[in-house]
Amino acid sequence: MNSEDILKTYQKRAMETCLPSSKNIKYLIAGAGSETFELLAKIYGNYAKEIRGDGKTPEETATQIKGELGDVAWFLALACELFGENFESRIRAALERQPKPPFSLLIEKVPLDVREFLDSIPADNFIDYPFDDQASLLVEVCKIYGLEIEEVLESNLDKLAKRRAENKICGDGDNR
């Protein structure tokens, strides 16, 4: 699939793997936060190991980062779906914007008491979702690691298709 097609179809294709129980704001916030921190943990954890002398090769690190970026992309697609936004437009806008520092994008907005925060979401499910921050995070980390966003999205869809075929959409761990 060419790069134009993946950006146009990613949201629809990703949401084909979304369970009905996952199509809500609380799951979005909890999952997007979790995946963002998993991405940061891979980046900083690998860097710490590199300093210590037992880090992964740049290729191994990029492969891990690519998987986590795909998970972050899936939650951006869910946010777009829930709020009537367009994933492709959000990514294209992020590609055209001035770069933002990728690691400050969501951290400053993370509440410490997640349950209290989630319980405070109004009944109409309205929140000011940080679409631009999440799209910029995807784009900027791709640049840092020499990854193409389209490659990340295609890899994520392949992983999800495999999990769906093996009935492993639910579960835990990167390598189910």
N, CA, C and O of each residue as an XYZ file, in Angstrom:
704
protein
N       0.851     -1.172      0.000
C       0.000      0.000      0.000
C       0.895      1.233      0.000
O       1.877      1.284      0.742
N       0.566      2.237     -0.831
C       1.416      3.418     -0.871
C       1.135      4.331      0.328
O       0.143      4.169      1.038
N       2.041      5.294      0.528
C       1.962      6.116      1.738
C       0.701      6.974      1.786
O       0.178      7.227      2.871
N       0.212      7.418      0.656
C      -1.032      8.196      0.647
C      -2.197      7.352      1.156
O      -3.020      7.821      1.942
N      -2.257      6.107      0.701
C      -3.367      5.229      1.087
C      -3.360      4.900      2.578
O      -4.418      4.876      3.206
N      -2.193      4.650      3.149
C      -2.156      4.253      4.558
C      -2.634      5.401      5.440
O      -3.358      5.167      6.408
N      -2.250      6.621      5.131
C      -2.725      7.745      5.929
C      -4.238      7.921      5.792
O      -4.913      8.274      6.759
N      -4.760      7.679      4.613
C      -6.201      7.833      4.381
C      -7.008      6.724      5.047
O      -8.120      6.969      5.516
N      -6.469      5.515      5.094
C      -7.258      4.373      5.563
C      -6.938      3.924      6.985
O      -7.648      3.082      7.536
N      -5.891      4.465      7.585
C      -5.458      3.965      8.886
C      -6.565      4.019      9.936
O      -6.810      3.026     10.621
N      -7.228      5.148     10.073
C      -8.252      5.285     11.118
C      -9.321      4.208     10.977
O      -9.662      3.539     11.953
N      -9.841      4.041      9.794
C     -10.896      3.042      9.571
C     -10.382      1.633      9.842
O     -11.045      0.846     10.517
N      -9.210      1.319      9.321
C      -8.660     -0.024      9.488
C      -8.296     -0.306     10.947
O      -8.519     -1.412     11.440
N      -7.740      0.688     11.633
C      -7.384      0.500     13.046
C      -8.636      0.295     13.889
O      -8.644     -0.529     14.803
N      -9.681      1.034     13.589
C     -10.903      0.937     14.386
C     -11.660     -0.362     14.127
O     -12.547     -0.714     14.903
N     -11.336     -1.070     13.070
C     -11.922     -2.402     12.865
C     -11.468     -3.379     13.937
O     -12.094     -4.421     14.131
N     -10.381     -3.052     14.636
C      -9.881     -3.919     15.710
C     -10.305     -3.424     17.094
O      -9.941     -4.023     18.106
N     -11.062     -2.349     17.139
C     -11.489     -1.765     18.416
C     -12.704     -2.516     18.958
O     -13.740     -2.595     18.298
N     -12.570     -3.051     20.135
C     -13.682     -3.747     20.776
C     -14.758     -2.746     21.189
O     -14.430     -1.611     21.535
N     -16.012     -3.128     21.162
C     -17.079     -2.212     21.586
C     -16.849     -1.639     22.993
O     -17.164     -0.478     23.252
N     -16.308     -2.445     23.880
C     -16.065     -1.978     25.252
C     -14.947     -0.941     25.332
O     -14.760     -0.309     26.372
N     -14.205     -0.764     24.240
C     -13.084      0.174     24.226
C     -13.442      1.519     23.601
O     -12.617      2.432     23.581
N     -14.650      1.645     23.099
C     -15.032      2.885     22.413
C     -15.619      3.882     23.402
O     -16.807      4.202     23.357
N     -14.756      4.367     24.300
C     -15.198      5.355     25.284
C     -14.016      6.185     25.758
O     -12.855      5.808     25.595
N     -14.346      7.320     26.347
C     -13.347      8.298     26.748
C     -12.418      7.766     27.842
O     -11.210      8.000     27.795
N     -12.965      7.061     28.813
C     -12.115      6.571     29.902
C     -11.059      5.603     29.381
O      -9.897      5.675     29.782
N     -11.454      4.701     28.493
C     -10.474      3.777     27.912
C      -9.449      4.549     27.090
O      -8.255      4.254     27.141
N      -9.918      5.538     26.334
C      -9.012      6.352     25.523
C      -7.952      7.018     26.389
O      -6.760      6.912     26.100
N      -8.367      7.692     27.431
C      -7.420      8.433     28.272
C      -6.452      7.473     28.975
O      -5.242      7.699     28.980
N      -6.984      6.418     29.560
C      -6.120      5.466     30.264
C      -5.163      4.774     29.289
O      -3.975      4.635     29.579
N      -5.675      4.346     28.146
C      -4.842      3.638     27.176
C      -3.816      4.529     26.506
O      -2.660      4.137     26.349
N      -4.228      5.734     26.106
C      -3.290      6.656     25.449
C      -2.171      7.044     26.414
O      -1.005      7.132     26.027
N      -2.541      7.275     27.676
C      -1.516      7.594     28.666
C      -0.547      6.446     28.861
O       0.668      6.641     28.906
N      -1.090      5.258     28.976
C      -0.260      4.070     29.166
C       0.698      3.870     27.993
O       1.893      3.648     28.191
N       0.172      3.949     26.785
C       1.018      3.722     25.604
C       2.072      4.816     25.431
O       3.190      4.544     24.993
N       1.710      6.050     25.775
C       2.683      7.135     25.687
C       3.826      6.900     26.659
O       4.992      7.105     26.322
N       3.486      6.470     27.866
C       4.542      6.210     28.842
C       5.344      4.951     28.488
O       6.535      4.877     28.792
N       4.710      3.969     27.855
C       5.481      2.819     27.372
C       6.498      3.261     26.327
O       7.638      2.796     26.325
N       6.084      4.153     25.446
C       7.009      4.696     24.447
C       8.173      5.398     25.131
O       9.333      5.151     24.803
N       7.863      6.269     26.075
C       8.918      6.991     26.791
C       9.819      6.037     27.574
O      11.030      6.248     27.651
N       9.232      4.992     28.152
C      10.027      4.014     28.899
C      11.011      3.297     27.978
O      12.151      3.046     28.367
N      10.583      2.969     26.774
C      11.496      2.312     25.814
C      12.624      3.269     25.437
O      13.789      2.872     25.393
N      12.282      4.524     25.166
C      13.299      5.500     24.757
C      14.304      5.726     25.881
O      15.509      5.575     25.684
N      13.804      6.086     27.051
C      14.714      6.392     28.157
C      15.386      5.146     28.717
O      16.559      5.182     29.089
N      14.647      4.051     28.775
C      15.244      2.813     29.270
C      16.377      2.334     28.387
O      17.428      1.927     28.884
N      16.172      2.380     27.085
C      17.240      1.964     26.172
C      18.437      2.904     26.259
O      19.583      2.463     26.183
N      18.174      4.190     26.416
C      19.273      5.147     26.539
C      20.064      4.902     27.828
O      21.294      4.952     27.828
N      19.352      4.639     28.917
C      20.041      4.360     30.188
C      20.928      3.119     30.064
O      22.051      3.098     30.569
N      20.419      2.093     29.392
C      21.217      0.876     29.197
C      22.409      1.135     28.295
O      23.479      0.555     28.486
N      22.225      2.003     27.316
C      23.336      2.370     26.437
C      24.446      3.053     27.245
O      25.625      2.758     27.047
N      24.080      3.949     28.138
C      25.053      4.627     28.992
C      25.777      3.611     29.867
O      26.988      3.698     30.074
N      25.014      2.646     30.376
C      25.569      1.613     31.255
C      26.488      0.662     30.494
O      27.360      0.022     31.082
N      26.281      0.578     29.176
C      27.152     -0.273     28.367
C      26.501     -1.537     27.850
O      27.173     -2.347     27.211
N      25.224     -1.736     28.101
C      24.573     -2.949     27.626
C      23.299     -2.629     26.836
O      22.312     -3.362     26.888
N      23.352     -1.523     26.113
C      22.179     -1.093     25.354
C      21.978     -1.890     24.083
O      22.836     -2.670     23.670
N      20.851     -1.681     23.486
C      20.507     -2.321     22.219
C      21.180     -1.574     21.080
O      21.620     -0.437     21.245
N      21.256     -2.212     19.941
C      21.771     -1.524     18.761
C      20.746     -0.470     18.348
O      19.578     -0.568     18.725
N      21.163      0.529     17.582
C      20.189      1.521     17.113
C      19.035      0.886     16.325
O      17.902      1.362     16.394
N      19.318     -0.169     15.590
C      18.266     -0.849     14.830
C      17.267     -1.539     15.748
O      16.059     -1.483     15.513
N      17.773     -2.194     16.800
C      16.882     -2.849     17.770
C      16.020     -1.817     18.498
O      14.828     -2.032     18.719
N      16.637     -0.702     18.863
C      15.887      0.359     19.532
C      14.803      0.899     18.612
O      13.660      1.068     19.035
N      15.149      1.171     17.361
C      14.172      1.703     16.404
C      13.010      0.733     16.215
O      11.866      1.165     16.078
N      13.284     -0.567     16.205
C      12.216     -1.565     16.058
C      11.272     -1.516     17.254
O      10.054     -1.564     17.082
N      11.817     -1.423     18.455
C      10.975     -1.309     19.658
C      10.156     -0.028     19.626
O       8.963     -0.036     19.930
N      10.793      1.055     19.262
C      10.121      2.360     19.213
C       9.000      2.326     18.187
O       7.920      2.866     18.424
N       9.252      1.698     17.058
C       8.242      1.593     15.996
C       6.983      0.907     16.516
O       5.873      1.353     16.222
N       7.137     -0.157     17.274
C       5.986     -0.855     17.836
C       5.202      0.018     18.795
O       3.972      0.028     18.762
N       5.897      0.745     19.642
C       5.214      1.618     20.604
C       4.544      2.794     19.899
O       3.449      3.207     20.280
N       5.195      3.326     18.883
C       4.580      4.415     18.117
C       3.284      3.956     17.461
O       2.317      4.714     17.389
N       3.269      2.717     16.984
C       2.043      2.177     16.396
C       0.913      2.132     17.401
O      -0.239      2.404     17.062
N       1.240      1.785     18.652
C       0.220      1.751     19.700
C      -0.295      3.159     20.018
O      -1.490      3.352     20.242
N       0.609      4.133     20.035
C       0.204      5.523     20.253
C      -0.690      5.979     19.095
O      -1.683      6.674     19.312
N      -0.338      5.588     17.866
C      -1.136      5.949     16.682
C      -2.543      5.368     16.789
O      -3.519      6.033     16.443
N      -2.647      4.129     17.269
C      -3.965      3.502     17.397
C      -4.859      4.320     18.324
O      -6.041      4.512     18.041
N      -4.296      4.798     19.427
C      -5.107      5.594     20.351
C      -5.438      6.968     19.770
O      -6.500      7.516     20.068
N      -4.565      7.530     18.959
C      -4.921      8.772     18.271
C      -6.075      8.510     17.305
O      -6.978      9.337     17.181
N      -6.051      7.372     16.626
C      -7.164      7.010     15.735
C      -8.461      6.847     16.533
O      -9.523      7.269     16.075
N      -8.385      6.241     17.717
C      -9.567      6.099     18.567
C     -10.084      7.479     18.981
O     -11.289      7.728     18.950
N      -9.179      8.368     19.365
C      -9.596      9.722     19.737
C     -10.287     10.409     18.570
O     -11.325     11.048     18.745
N      -9.721     10.280     17.395
C     -10.333     10.875     16.202
C     -11.720     10.292     15.968
O     -12.660     11.014     15.635
N     -11.837      9.006     16.141
C     -13.126      8.333     15.956
C     -14.164      8.846     16.961
O     -15.293      9.165     16.588
N     -13.779      8.920     18.212
C     -14.710      9.333     19.257
C     -15.131     10.796     19.130
O     -16.255     11.154     19.480
N     -14.236     11.634     18.634
C     -14.510     13.064     18.569
C     -14.839     13.564     17.164
O     -14.925     14.771     16.936
N     -15.024     12.635     16.221
C     -15.394     13.038     14.869
C     -14.285     13.776     14.136
O     -14.551     14.637     13.297
N     -13.063     13.443     14.450
C     -11.897     14.061     13.808
C     -11.347     13.125     12.737
O     -11.796     11.987     12.602
N     -10.368     13.618     11.979
C      -9.782     12.844     10.902
C      -8.302     12.609     11.184
O      -7.520     13.556     11.269
N      -7.926     11.345     11.327
C      -6.553     10.954     11.635
C      -5.573     11.503     10.597
O      -4.554     12.098     10.948
N      -5.888     11.299      9.326
C      -4.987     11.756      8.266
C      -4.722     13.258      8.381
O      -3.578     13.697      8.267
N      -5.761     14.034      8.603
C      -5.605     15.493      8.718
C      -4.718     15.856      9.901
O      -3.883     16.756      9.805
N      -4.899     15.163     11.003
C      -4.094     15.442     12.196
C      -2.612     15.133     11.953
O      -1.743     15.899     12.369
N      -2.326     14.019     11.285
C      -0.940     13.656     11.001
C      -0.333     14.625      9.995
O       0.795     15.082     10.180
N      -1.063     14.941      8.941
C      -0.549     15.887      7.938
C      -0.258     17.246      8.561
O       0.755     17.868      8.242
N      -1.136     17.713      9.444
C      -0.899     18.996     10.120
C       0.366     18.926     10.976
O       1.142     19.880     11.021
N       0.569     17.794     11.655
C       1.768     17.626     12.491
C       3.033     17.605     11.633
O       4.074     18.115     12.047
N       2.944     17.020     10.446
C       4.100     16.988      9.546
C       4.474     18.391      9.063
O       5.635     18.660      8.758
N       3.494     19.269      8.998
C       3.731     20.627      8.500
C       4.081     21.625      9.597
O       4.626     22.688      9.301
N       3.782     21.309     10.856
C       4.039     22.221     11.966
C       5.517     22.285     12.295
O       6.301     21.406     11.937
N       5.867     23.346     12.983
C       7.203     23.424     13.553
C       7.331     22.320     14.594
O       6.385     22.063     15.339
N       8.462     21.675     14.655
C       8.623     20.601     15.641
C       8.407     21.097     17.068
O       8.782     22.214     17.423
N       7.795     20.238     17.870
C       7.653     20.483     19.302
C       8.592     19.512     20.008
O       8.882     18.443     19.472
N       9.066     19.855     21.181
C       9.872     18.881     21.924
C       9.002     17.669     22.252
O       8.025     17.807     22.989
N       9.323     16.496     21.732
C       8.407     15.365     21.830
C       8.113     14.867     23.231
O       7.052     14.283     23.451
N       8.997     15.071     24.180
C       8.779     14.440     25.470
C       8.070     15.343     26.467
O       7.758     14.919     27.580
N       7.818     16.575     26.078
C       7.069     17.459     26.970
C       5.604     17.508     26.578
O       4.806     18.158     27.253
N       5.237     16.831     25.498
C       3.924     17.027     24.891
C       2.754     16.593     25.752
O       1.764     17.320     25.836
N       2.827     15.454     26.384
C       1.685     14.990     27.170
C       1.980     14.924     28.655
O       1.057     14.889     29.469
N       3.232     14.906     29.016
C       3.588     14.700     30.417
C       3.016     15.790     31.311
O       2.534     15.499     32.406
N       3.062     17.032     30.866
C       2.582     18.126     31.714
C       1.085     18.056     31.957
O       0.576     18.702     32.873
N       0.369     17.276     31.146
C      -1.078     17.202     31.274
C      -1.546     15.937     31.983
O      -2.749     15.693     32.076
N      -0.632     15.144     32.475
C      -1.002     13.863     33.076
C      -1.361     14.050     34.540
O      -0.540     14.527     35.324
N      -2.572     13.682     34.915
C      -2.960     13.787     36.325
C      -2.310     12.668     37.140
O      -2.106     11.562     36.639
N      -1.995     12.962     38.376
C      -1.374     11.944     39.219
C      -2.389     10.929     39.707
O      -2.064      9.748     39.822
N      -3.591     11.348     39.994
C      -4.625     10.423     40.436
C      -5.518     10.098     39.243
O      -6.508     10.785     38.994
N      -5.163      9.059     38.519
C      -5.843      8.724     37.270
C      -7.309      8.400     37.511
O      -8.169      8.868     36.764
N      -7.608      7.624     38.519
C      -9.010      7.255     38.774
C      -9.865      8.493     39.066
O     -10.976      8.622     38.551
N      -9.339      9.397     39.893
C     -10.094     10.615     40.201
C     -10.321     11.425     38.923
O     -11.415     11.941     38.693
N      -9.290     11.530     38.104
C      -9.415     12.264     36.843
C     -10.463     11.623     35.934
O     -11.327     12.318     35.398
N     -10.393     10.311     35.760
C     -11.343      9.631     34.881
C     -12.771      9.748     35.403
O     -13.711      9.897     34.622
N     -12.933      9.682     36.713
C     -14.269      9.824     37.292
C     -14.811     11.242     37.155
O     -16.017     11.460     37.262
N     -13.924     12.206     36.921
C     -14.361     13.599     36.801
C     -14.804     13.965     35.385
O     -15.280     15.078     35.162
N     -14.659     13.063     34.440
C     -15.063     13.360     33.065
C     -16.577     13.524     33.022
O     -17.308     12.661     33.508
N     -17.053     14.625     32.443
C     -18.499     14.870     32.414
C     -19.264     13.788     31.667
O     -18.703     13.062     30.846
N     -20.546     13.696     31.965
C     -21.394     12.666     31.354
C     -21.434     12.777     29.838
O     -21.599     11.768     29.152
N     -21.284     13.991     29.298
C     -21.312     14.130     27.835
C     -19.978     13.750     27.190
O     -19.803     13.879     25.978
N     -19.033     13.276     28.023
C     -17.728     12.811     27.561
C     -16.898     13.892     26.898
O     -15.981     13.576     26.140
N     -17.191     15.163     27.161
C     -16.408     16.213     26.530
C     -15.131     16.438     27.311
O     -15.153     16.667     28.520
N     -14.045     16.369     26.617
C     -12.748     16.754     27.168
C     -12.001     17.474     26.055
O     -12.342     17.332     24.880
N     -11.016     18.222     26.409
C     -10.176     18.898     25.431
C      -9.008     17.957     25.128
O      -7.951     18.037     25.754
N      -9.216     17.071     24.161
C      -8.218     16.043     23.870
C      -7.019     16.651     23.145
O      -7.199     17.446     22.223
N      -5.809     16.293     23.544
C      -4.610     16.897     22.943
C      -4.223     16.251     21.597
O      -3.152     15.658     21.471
N      -5.110     16.376     20.600
C      -4.845     15.794     19.281
C      -3.496     16.234     18.725
O      -2.689     15.413     18.291
N      -3.266     17.558     18.744
C      -2.038     18.084     18.144
C      -0.799     17.556     18.849
O       0.194     17.220     18.203
N      -0.857     17.482     20.179
C       0.289     16.977     20.928
C       0.578     15.519     20.578
O       1.731     15.140     20.374
N      -0.465     14.712     20.511
C      -0.261     13.292     20.231
C       0.232     13.080     18.804
O       1.113     12.254     18.570
N      -0.323     13.812     17.857
C       0.132     13.695     16.464
C       1.579     14.164     16.337
O       2.373     13.547     15.627
N       1.923     15.254     17.022
C       3.298     15.750     16.989
C       4.265     14.764     17.623
O       5.379     14.581     17.131
N       3.849     14.130     18.707
C       4.686     13.113     19.345
C       5.022     12.011     18.345
O       6.179     11.610     18.224
N       4.016     11.525     17.632
C       4.248     10.482     16.621
C       5.245     10.944     15.572
O       6.216     10.250     15.272
N       4.998     12.099     15.030
C       5.826     12.614     13.933
C       7.258     12.877     14.392
O       8.206     12.490     13.708
N       7.425     13.527     15.535
C       8.764     13.900     15.990
C       9.594     12.684     16.403
O      10.789     12.634     16.112
N       8.993     11.718     17.066
C       9.761     10.527     17.447
C      10.127      9.720     16.196
O      11.215      9.147     16.129
N       9.242      9.672     15.220
C       9.596      9.020     13.951
C      10.839      9.670     13.353
O      11.756      8.975     12.913
N      10.871     10.993     13.336
C      12.029     11.713     12.773
C      13.301     11.368     13.535
O      14.337     11.085     12.933
N      13.216     11.394     14.858
C      14.399     11.128     15.681
C      14.983      9.751     15.391
O      16.202      9.586     15.353
N      14.115      8.766     15.186
C      14.578      7.391     14.980
C      14.639      6.978     13.516
O      14.833      5.800     13.214
N      14.479      7.924     12.614
C      14.602      7.624     11.189
C      13.504      6.719     10.660
O      13.727      5.936      9.737
N      12.329      6.825     11.241
C      11.204      5.987     10.829
C      10.231      6.815      9.994
O      10.074      8.015     10.219
N       9.587      6.171      9.040
C       8.527      6.817      8.266
C       7.203      6.531      8.969
O       6.939      5.397      9.368
N       6.381      7.551      9.117
C       5.096      7.368      9.801
C       4.267      6.296      9.116
O       3.595      5.508      9.783
N       4.308      6.260      7.803
C       3.530      5.263      7.067
C       3.987      3.842      7.385
O       3.172      2.924      7.472
N       5.279      3.672      7.554
C       5.843      2.365      7.920
C       5.364      1.946      9.317
O       5.045      0.780      9.549
N       5.320      2.899     10.227
C       4.844      2.630     11.588
C       3.381      2.195     11.554
O       2.997      1.228     12.212
N       2.568      2.920     10.780
C       1.137      2.622     10.715
C       0.887      1.259     10.074
O       0.066      0.483     10.564
N       1.582      0.970      8.996
C       1.406     -0.321      8.312
C       1.828     -1.469      9.228
O       1.150     -2.494      9.294
N       2.934     -1.299      9.924
C       3.402     -2.322     10.862
C       2.373     -2.554     11.970
O       2.128     -3.692     12.370
N       1.775     -1.472     12.462
C       0.763     -1.586     13.505
C      -0.462     -2.339     12.995
O      -1.002     -3.195     13.696
N      -0.898     -2.027     11.793
C      -2.053     -2.737     11.232
C      -1.748     -4.222     11.026
O      -2.607     -5.073     11.254
N      -0.528     -4.526     10.595
C      -0.127     -5.933     10.426
C      -0.169     -6.664     11.772
O      -0.667     -7.786     11.857
N       0.354     -6.025     12.815
C       0.352     -6.620     14.157
C      -1.082     -6.863     14.626
O      -1.392     -7.925     15.165
N      -1.948     -5.879     14.420
C      -3.340     -6.007     14.850
C      -4.076     -7.090     14.070
O      -4.880     -7.826     14.641
N      -3.809     -7.194     12.779
C      -4.445     -8.235     11.962
C      -4.024     -9.619     12.458
O      -4.842    -10.536     12.530
N      -2.757     -9.757     12.796
C      -2.262    -11.039     13.315
C      -2.931    -11.366     14.658
O      -3.360    -12.497     14.883
N      -3.013    -10.381     15.533
C      -3.659    -10.603     16.829
C      -5.128    -10.961     16.662
O      -5.646    -11.834     17.358
N      -5.786    -10.289     15.746
C      -7.201    -10.585     15.510
C      -7.365    -12.013     15.002
O      -8.239    -12.742     15.469
N      -6.525    -12.416     14.044
C      -6.606    -13.770     13.486
C      -6.347    -14.826     14.549
O      -6.913    -15.918     14.498
N      -5.490    -14.501     15.515
C      -5.156    -15.444     16.593
C      -6.037    -15.245     17.833
O      -5.795    -15.857     18.873
N      -7.054    -14.389     17.719
C      -7.968    -14.074     18.821
C      -7.203    -13.579     20.050
O      -7.456    -14.012     21.174
N      -6.248    -12.646     19.806
C      -5.426    -12.116     20.885
C      -5.489    -10.590     20.963
O      -4.526     -9.951     21.387
N      -6.622    -10.003     20.555
C      -6.755     -8.550     20.682
C      -6.698     -8.165     22.160
O      -6.018     -7.207     22.529
N      -7.406     -8.904     22.996
C      -7.317     -8.677     24.442
C      -6.067     -9.383     24.944
O      -5.625    -10.379     24.370
N      -5.523     -8.870     25.987
C      -4.360     -9.527     26.565
C      -3.323     -8.519     26.995
O      -3.584     -7.318     27.067
N      -2.156     -9.022     27.277
C      -1.099     -8.212     27.813
C       0.192     -8.497     27.072
O       0.440     -9.626     26.647
N       0.997     -7.486     26.923
C       2.330     -7.678     26.382
C       2.458     -7.332     24.912
O       1.500     -7.417     24.143
N       3.669     -6.940     24.544
C       3.939     -6.548     23.170
C       3.920     -7.730     22.211
O       3.522     -7.589     21.054
N       4.345     -8.882     22.682
C       4.504    -10.047     21.789
C       3.516    -11.141     22.125
O       3.900    -12.257     22.475
N       2.219    -10.810     22.016
C       1.178    -11.812     22.301
C       1.104    -12.814     21.183
O       0.291    -13.737     21.234
